[in-house]
Amino acid sequence: MKLQQGQLWKKNGEFLRIVECERLAVKYKALEHPFSKEGEMHQVTKKEFCRMIKDAKLLP
């Protein structure tokens, strides 16, 4: 699975939208609703993000 900007993941009732995907880092927003624009912005390494979404489901 290749990480891309704009992907939406669902994990434990929380939605994670990838805002920016760089070579070593990922910026994402943690959202309560899948189509809301308000959310908390986070930045982690790609490795950390992949560990976070291990049990998550990619939404279309």
Rosetta blueprint (number, residue, H / E / L):
1 M L
2 K L
3 L L
4 Q L
5 Q L
6 G L
7 Q L
8 L E
9 W E
10 K E
11 K E
12 N L
13 G L
14 E E
15 F E
16 L E
17 R E
18 I E
19 V E
20 E E
21 C E
22 E L
23 R L
24 L L
25 A E
26 V E
27 K E
28 Y E
29 K E
30 A E
31 L E
32 E L
33 H L
34 P L
35 F L
36 S L
37 K L
38 E L
39 G L
40 E E
41 M E
42 H E
43 Q E
44 V E
45 T E
46 K H
47 K H
48 E H
49 F H
50 C H
51 R H
52 M H
53 I L
54 K L
55 D L
56 A L
57 K E
58 L E
59 L E
60 P L
